[in-house]
Amino acid sequence: MLWEWWRRLPPDSFAVLTTPHDGDAVFDAGEPYRIERTREPVLLPHPWMVQRINALAKEFGADFVVLDPALPLGLVGPRLAVPYMVVLHGAEVTVPGRLPGSRQVLGHVLRGAQHIIAAGGYPAQEGDHAAGRALPSTIVPPGVDTKRFVPLNDADKKAARARFGFAADDEIILGFSRLVPRKGFDTVIRAVAQLAPHRPRLRLVIASTGRDEERLRKLADELNAPVTFVGRVEHEDVPVLYGCADIFSMMCRNRWGGLEQEGFGIVFVEAAACGVPQIAGDSGGAAEAVLDGVTGYVMKDPTDVSGLSARIATILDDDALRSSMATASRTRAESEFEYSVLAARLGEVLKVGP
């Protein structure tokens, strides 16, 4: 995701220090900006890391350093010879920011930063909480490639459904994310089970895998819910699967007293780019990804099965509403989440032009 931001900035305006990865030599050779890699698989705040960053910054003539993640790498920030900024995503600031010892450490890192680049209002607020004051920050959310994720016309949608084994007249609810309890797919399963007796063409399609899959499969069987688990989806097939859907739904929810929340929910933005209305649970940054009442709905109680059933039925039964939400979703994806838009915003913070 970060690569999509940075590659749109002037290649001579920054250098990257990162970890090794399989095939990195080929990747690095194809990039127009400077990339250096450490031998270690993780960037840790050792004294040698401070020296390495300072040396690269001096050689490159850097005015500042951008550190990601805030912990543990951010701990080098106060020891650098140049000012630093910090990138905040979500969970990596929420958990340490709410535990006494780590909150003090994180707060020290954040208060010393020249600027905070946050993936949404949720991590920005968590950063302020950890720092004990409002921090200078800019929101640069995860984006979407609006040329890759596009709405399907009727003919293409029919063909896409046939390709995945769905009927042209199925009412398809799509859920697509790592299958863990926080994503709330159990609520979606219960909702479609509640609706199924009155909607014979209704089908919930759940894509991806995860540790919660066995429990979800058992729940679907127990409720006799019309659920199809499609497992992992090939990269090139992802936009097509979104295009099959009438609604995208993930009832993400907070767990462990708020220590576990949805960071942002890029899947909602991908669905939006494909012109698919979304229904989200109100957790973390999900409420920022979905514009309640415009591109879909945000459920204040992500465990409200009857409420979700009603929202699903409302969208499916109202062609004009569904069309309006689809159009608004696509428009918002292009105007607020397209990578070039976000790169320009990042460029303003860094004082470089895309």
N, C-alpha and C positions, 0 to 999 in steps of 0.2 A: 504494500500500500504506500509506504513512504517513498519507494522508488518512483511511483507514478507522480508524486509531487516533484521530487528533486530532478528527475530527468527532463522536466519542462523548464527548468531554470538555466541561465547561461552556464555552460559547462566549465568556463574558466573562473566562475565566481565562488566555487567551493571545492573541497576535497573530502573524501570519505575514508574513515578508519573503521573497519568492521572485522568480523570474525571469518574464518575460513568456511568454505561450503563446497560440497561436491560439484565439480564442473565450474568452479569460480574463475579459473584461468580463461576459459572460453567467454564467459559472461563479461569479465573485466575488460578483455580485449575489444569487446564490441561497444563499450561505453565511452563517450567522449570526454568524461571528466576523470579526475585522478582518484584511484581507489588503492588503498593500502590495507593489507590484512594482517592480523596478529596470528601467532602460532596457536594461541590458546582458543578453545571453542567458546569461551564466555568472556565478555569484557568485565573485569573485576577492578575495584578501586585500589589496586596495589600501587606502591610508590613508582614502580617502573611504568605504570600506565599514565601517571601524571607526567612523567618525563617524556614518554612517547607522544602524548598529545601536545605538550608544550613545544617539543621539537618540530612536529609537523606544522603546528600553528605558526611558529617562527619562520620556518622554511617557506611556507605558503604565503606568509604575510597576512594571516587571518586577523580580522578585527574582533572576532569572538568565536566561541565554540558552541555547537548545539549538542546537548547530551540526551541520549535516549537509551535505556529508560532512566527514570528518576532515581530508582534504587535497583541494584547497588551502584551502578556506574556513576550516578549523579554525585556520589560522595567525593569524586575527584574535583568537582566544580570549585569549591572554595579554595582549593590548592593550586588552581591553574594560574598562569601568568597573564591570561587575557580574560575578559568578561565571558560569561557563559549564559546560555538559555537552556531550558529543560522542556522536553516533550512529555505530555501526560496523556495516557490512553484511557485508564479506568481502574481496573482491579489492582494494578501495581501501585496505585496511590490510595485507594480506598482502604485496603486491609492495613498496611502500615500506618496510615493516617488516623486509624481509630484505636490503635494499641499504644499505651503510654510511652514505652521506651522508643519504639520505632517512629512514633509521631514526632518526637523531639528531633530525631535525626533527620527525618524527611523535611520537617519544618525549617531546619537550619539550611538544608540544601536549597529549598524553594525561596526562602527569604533572601538568599544571596544571589539568586538568578537575576539577570538583567531583564528577562522577559520569559513568559510561559507560553508555550504553544500547546493548546489543549484540543483533544479530539472532539470535544463537545462541552456544553455547559455543565454537564454532570461532573466530569473529571476536573474542570476548572473550579467548581464549587468545592469539591473534595480537596483540591490543592489549597484553596483559601482556608478551609477548615484546619488542615494540617499546619499551615503557616501561622494561623491565628490572626490573619489580616487579609484584606483584599490584595491580590497580586496583579501586577501588570500582565495582562494575558490577551491572546488572540485565539479565537476558535477556528480551527482548520479541521473539519470533520473528515472521516473516511469518505472517499469519493467513489464514483462509478464511471466506467467507460460507456458513455451513451451511444457510441457507435457500435459497440458489441452487444449491449443490452438494449434491445429495441422492441416495441410492440409488434405483434404478429397480426397480419390481416386475416380475414376469415378463412381464406384458402390455406394459408400457411399454418394457422392454428389447427385446422382440421387435420392437415398432414402431420403436424407435430404430435397430436394426440394419437393418431394411428401408429406412429413410430414407437410410442411408449405403451401401446396397447390399451389406450383409453378410447371410449366412444365419443363421437362428435357432439352428442347431446348430454354428456355427463356434466354435472355441476361439480367442478373440481376445486377443492380447498387444498392449497399447497403449504406444507411446512418443510423448511429446508435449513438445517443447522446441525451442529454437533448434538447428538442425543444424550443430553445430561439433564438432571431434574430441573435445573434453573430455567431451562427453555420452555417448560410448561406445556409440552405436547400432550401430557395426560389430560389437561383441561380441554384441549381441542378434540381429542378422541371422545371424551365424554359428551361434548357438545354435538358432534356429528352423530353419535349414537342416539342422542335425544331427538335429533331432527330426522333421522333415517326413515322411521315408519311413515312419515308424511312426504318424504322426498326420495323416491326410489332411484333417482339418477345421481344422488349425492355420493361423492367419493372424497375421502381424505387421502392425499398422497404425502407420505413422509419420506424425505430423502436424507441421505448421509447415515452415519453409524455412530455408536458411542456406548458408554457403559449402561445407559438407561434403556437400551433397545429391547432387551429381554423383558423387562417390566412392562414396557409399552405394548409389546406384542401380546403379552398375556392379558393386559387390560382390554385391548381391542377384541381379543377372542372372547373374554368373559362377557363383554357388552354386546357382542355380535355387531360391532361397529364396522361400517364399510371403509376399511383402511387398507391401503396398499403401501408396503414398505419397499422402496426401490433401491435402498442401499447407496453405495457411493455412485456419484454421477461423474462421468468424464468431463474434463474442463470445457471442451468444445460444446458439450450438450447442455451445460447449465442454463444459458439464456433461453434455449428452446424449451426446457422444462418449465421455467418461469412463464413462458408464453402460453403454455397449456392451461394455466390456472385462471379461474374466475376471481379468486380471492387468495391472498397470502396471509397466513396467520401463524403467530408464535406468541404464546401467552407467557413471555418471560416474566420472572418474578424474583423478588429479593429473598435471599436465604441467609441463615446464620446471623439474624439480627441486622441485616443490611450489609454484612461484610462481603456477601456475594451478590452482585448485581450485573445487569446487562451493561456492557461498556458503551455501546452505541447501537449496534444492530444494523450492520451494513446490508444484511439480507433484505431489510425493508426498503432500502434505497435501490437495490438491484431490482426488486419487484416493481418499485415505482417507475424505474426507467423502462421497464417492459410494459408499462401501462396497466399494472395489476393493483387494484385497491388492497390495502393492508389493514389487518387488525392486530394490534400489539398489546401486550401487557405492560402496565406502567412500572417499569423497572429501569433504573439508571438512565441511560441516554436513549432508550427506545422511544420515549415521548417526543424527543427531538427529531427522530428519524421519520415519524409518522405525524402528519398534521391532522389533529383530531377534527373530524367532521368535514374535512376537505379532501385529503388523500386516502382517508380510511377512518378507523376509530382506534382510540387508546382506551383500554379497559382499566379503570382505576383499581378494580379488584380482579387481578389476573386469574383468580380461582373461581370466579362467578360463571358457572357452566350455563345457567339459564340466560344470563346476560349476553354471553358470547353467542349462544344459539340464536338469540333475538337479533343480534347484529349481523350474523351471517345471513339469516333469512331476509333481513331488511335489504341488504345489498343484492342478494340473488333475485329478489322479487321486484326490484325497482330498476328497470333497464336504464332510465334516465339518470338515476343516482349513480349507478355503476359506471356508466359512460362518463359522467362528470368527474367522478373520482379518478377514473383511468386517465383522463386528459390532464387533470390537475397534478396527478402523480408524475406523469411524463414531463410536464412543464417545470415542475419543481426540481426534478432530477437534473434537467438541463441547466436551469438557472442557478441552483444552489450547490449541487453536488458533482457537477462535471469536473474532471481532473484539471482542465485548463483554468477554470474559475478558481479552484482551490490553490493551484500553483501560483496564480497571480496574487492571491491573498498572502500566501507564504512569502512571496517575493517582496511584498510591501513591508513585512516584518523584518526581513533580512536586508532590506534596502538594495535589492537587486531586481532586475526586470526579467519576466519570463520571455 
